[in-house]
Amino acid sequence: MAEPRWLDVEQQRHWRSVLAGMWSLFDALGRDLEDAADLSMNEYEVMVRLSESEDRTMRMSRLAHDVVSSRSRLTHTVRRMEAAGLVERRSAPDDGRGVDCVLTEKGFDRLRTAAPWHVESVRRRLVDVLTPEQLEAVGEAFALVVQEIDSGSDDRRAHRAG
């Protein structure tokens, strides 16, 4: 392996700010959501993605990708949600091997109740803290990070397969 390209002092300072900021933000948003709606961030994000999908249904593999979760972690989350009546799993009608996740009416009602609380938390913890220009810069920067990671995952899979 080649010599690491160490971060300089300024890069290290920014990296640590990003890391601390992400962890602090997600922890605070998660606590707020638990307190207001007795939902985890993962459960909430699953319900949001399902609510935005046709027939409130998504293939489990696509849902895992969209909520940035491993399939096994998503399976555990969905199992808890299914036990609470918030979602259902069904065989995919177009492919017997696939599994769809469906947001139930109870889950949709729970999401409608939780959403105003969560949006207020996001505003208080992030949107209202930054200027519109800063928020735009953060959003654009992390969109690039996600794009790079997504394109790199294809390269890694091809490299492993080769």
VENLINKA-V125353 format. One record per pair of residues at least 4 apart in sequence whose ideal C-beta (glycine too) atoms are under 8 Angstrom apart, sorted by sequence separation. I is the first residue (numbers start at 1). J is the second residue. D is the distance in Angstrom with one decimal. If there is no record, write none. Layout:
i: (I/I)
j: (J/J)
d: (D/D)
This chain:
i: (7/8/9/10/11/12/13/14/15/16/17/18/19/20/21/22/23/24/25/26/27/28/29/30/31/32/33/34/39/40/41/42/43/44/45/46/47/48/49/53/58/59/60/61/62/63/69/70/71/72/73/74/75/76/77/78/79/80/82/92/94/103/104/105/106/107/108/109/110/111/113/114/115/116/117/118/119/120/121/122/123/124/125/126/130/131/132/133/134/135/136/137/138/139/140/141/142/143/144/145/146/147/148/149/150/151/152/153/154/155/156/157/158/7/34/39/51/53/58/64/69/81/82/91/92/103/122/123/130/33/34/50/64/81/82/92/33/37/50/64/67/82/91/92/93/7/33/39/50/58/69/91/92/103/127/130/49/64/78/90/91/126/30/61/64/89/90/30/33/60/63/78/89/29/89/90/50/88/89/49/60/87/88/26/60/87/87/88/46/49/86/87/49/60/86/85/86/87/46/85/86/45/85/78/86/42/81/42/46/60/42/46/42/46/57/59/43/47/42/46/40/43/50/61/43/60/63/47/59/60/47/59/60/46/59/60/58/59/43/57/58/57/57/56/57/55/56/50/50/51/56/50/46/47/50/51/47/51/47/47/48/47/44/47/48/44/39/37/44/39/37/37/36/37/33/36/37/36/33/32/33/36/32/33/29/32/29/28/29/32/29/28/25/25)
j: (11/12/13/14/15/16/17/18/19/20/21/22/23/24/25/26/27/28/29/30/31/32/33/34/35/36/37/38/43/44/45/46/47/48/49/50/51/52/53/57/62/63/64/65/66/67/73/74/75/76/77/78/79/80/81/82/83/84/86/96/98/107/108/109/110/111/112/113/114/115/117/118/119/120/121/122/123/124/125/126/127/128/129/130/134/135/136/137/138/139/140/141/142/143/144/145/146/147/148/149/150/151/152/153/154/155/156/157/158/159/160/161/162/12/39/44/56/58/63/69/74/86/87/96/97/108/127/128/135/39/40/56/70/87/88/98/40/44/57/71/74/89/98/99/100/15/41/47/58/66/77/99/100/111/135/138/58/73/87/99/100/135/40/71/74/99/100/41/44/71/74/89/100/41/101/102/63/101/102/63/74/101/102/41/75/102/103/104/63/66/103/104/67/78/104/104/106/107/67/106/107/67/107/101/110/67/107/69/74/89/73/77/74/78/90/92/77/81/77/81/77/80/87/98/81/98/101/86/98/99/87/99/100/87/100/101/100/101/86/100/101/101/102/102/103/102/103/101/102/103/108/103/101/103/107/108/107/111/108/110/111/111/111/114/115/114/110/110/118/114/113/114/114/117/114/117/118/118/117/117/118/121/118/121/118/121/121/121/122/125/125/125/125/126)
d: (3.9/6.9/6.4/6.5/6.1/6.3/6.5/6.4/6.3/6.0/5.8/6.2/6.4/5.9/5.9/6.2/6.0/6.2/6.1/6.0/6.4/6.3/6.2/6.2/6.2/6.0/5.8/6.4/4.6/6.9/6.1/6.4/6.5/6.3/6.3/6.3/6.0/6.5/6.6/5.9/5.3/6.7/6.4/6.8/6.1/6.1/4.8/6.8/6.2/6.8/6.5/6.0/6.2/6.8/6.3/5.9/6.6/6.6/7.3/7.3/7.5/4.5/7.0/6.4/6.4/6.3/6.5/6.6/6.2/5.9/7.9/5.7/6.1/6.4/6.5/6.4/6.4/6.1/5.8/5.7/4.5/6.0/6.9/6.6/3.8/7.0/6.3/6.3/6.3/6.2/6.1/6.1/6.3/6.3/6.8/6.7/6.3/6.3/6.3/6.3/6.0/6.3/5.9/6.4/7.5/7.0/6.3/6.4/6.3/6.1/6.3/6.2/6.1/4.4/6.9/4.9/5.9/4.8/4.5/5.1/4.5/4.2/5.5/5.9/7.7/5.5/6.2/5.2/4.5/5.4/6.8/5.0/6.7/4.6/6.3/3.4/7.1/7.4/6.9/4.8/6.8/6.3/7.3/6.4/7.9/6.1/6.0/7.8/5.9/7.4/7.2/6.5/5.0/7.5/6.2/6.8/6.4/7.9/5.9/7.2/7.4/7.4/6.6/6.7/4.4/5.4/5.0/4.7/5.7/7.0/6.3/6.5/7.0/6.3/5.7/6.1/7.4/7.5/7.6/6.1/6.6/5.5/4.8/6.6/7.4/6.2/5.8/5.9/6.7/5.1/7.3/6.1/6.0/7.2/6.1/6.0/6.1/5.5/5.9/4.8/3.5/4.8/7.3/5.7/6.0/6.8/7.1/6.7/7.5/7.3/7.6/6.3/8.0/6.9/8.0/6.3/6.2/7.9/4.9/6.6/7.5/7.4/6.9/7.4/5.8/7.5/5.6/6.7/5.6/4.7/7.6/7.2/7.0/7.1/5.8/5.5/6.7/7.8/7.3/5.1/5.7/7.0/4.7/6.0/7.6/7.4/4.0/6.4/7.1/5.8/6.7/3.7/7.4/5.9/7.4/6.2/5.6/5.7/7.6/7.1/6.8/4.4/7.5/7.9/8.0/6.2/7.2/7.1/6.3/5.7/6.3/3.5/6.7/5.9/6.8/3.7/7.4/7.3/7.1/7.1/5.6/7.5/7.3/6.9/7.4/3.9/5.5/7.5/6.6/7.6/6.1/5.3/5.9/6.3)
